[in-house]
Amino acid sequence: MTHATSPNTSRYPNVSVSGSIKLGQFLKLAGLVEDGAEARIAIQSGDVMVNGATEMRRGHHLSGGDVVVVDRPSGQVGAIVEQVGPED
């Protein structure tokens, strides 16, 4: 399943995940934030989008093809969820 939100999504790398993953975990895995505290702050501040919609739940479960973007002062960074194993 692919959730491309714009032609610019191809600029984001695919990050492989095995099984299901929560948004906060994915932000750390993909290197979009430094740690869990930074993930929490970014999400609570409304700076994280999943498939073009602001996501305020750190525990939101992601699916293969989801596009995750973080607004930073230096610009947007993002990654695409690449499901390589079965979802839980």
C-alpha positions in Angstrom: 0.0 0.0 0.0 1.5 3.4 -1.0 0.5 6.7 0.6 2.3 9.2 -1.6 1.1 12.7 -0.8 3.1 14.7 -3.3 5.6 14.3 -6.1 8.3 15.5 -3.6 8.0 12.3 -1.5 10.6 10.6 -3.6 13.2 12.9 -2.0 12.8 11.0 1.3 14.6 7.7 1.9 12.9 4.4 2.6 13.5 3.1 6.1 13.0 -0.6 6.5 11.0 -1.8 9.5 10.1 -5.3 10.6 6.6 -5.8 12.0 4.6 -2.8 13.3 6.2 0.4 14.5 4.9 3.4 16.3 5.4 7.0 15.2 7.8 7.9 18.0 9.9 4.8 17.5 10.1 5.4 13.7 11.2 9.0 14.2 14.2 7.8 16.2 14.9 4.8 13.8 14.9 7.0 10.7 17.1 9.6 12.4 14.5 12.4 12.1 15.0 13.2 15.8 17.8 12.5 18.2 15.9 10.7 21.0 12.5 10.0 22.5 12.2 13.3 24.3 12.8 15.2 21.0 10.2 12.9 19.3 7.6 13.7 22.0 8.2 17.5 21.7 8.1 17.5 17.9 4.8 15.5 17.9 3.2 17.5 20.7 4.2 20.8 18.9 2.4 19.7 15.7 5.6 19.5 13.8 5.1 15.9 12.5 3.0 14.9 9.6 2.0 11.4 8.4 0.8 11.3 4.8 0.3 15.0 4.8 -1.8 15.2 7.9 -0.5 16.5 11.3 -0.2 13.6 13.7 -0.4 14.3 17.5 -0.2 10.7 18.8 3.3 9.3 19.5 1.8 5.8 19.6 0.2 6.1 16.2 0.9 2.8 14.3 2.5 3.3 10.9 2.0 1.1 7.8 4.2 0.4 4.8 4.3 3.3 2.4 3.5 5.9 5.1 5.4 9.2 4.5 6.6 10.8 7.8 7.8 14.4 7.7 9.1 16.6 10.5 9.2 20.4 10.2 12.4 21.7 11.6 13.8 25.3 11.7 16.3 24.3 9.0 13.6 22.8 6.8 11.6 19.6 6.4 13.1 16.1 6.8 11.3 12.9 6.2 11.3 9.2 5.5 9.1 6.6 4.0 8.1 3.4 6.0 9.2 0.3 4.1 7.6 -2.8 5.6 9.9 -5.8 5.3 8.3 -8.2 7.8 4.8 -9.1 8.8 2.8 -6.6 10.7 1.9 -7.5 14.3 
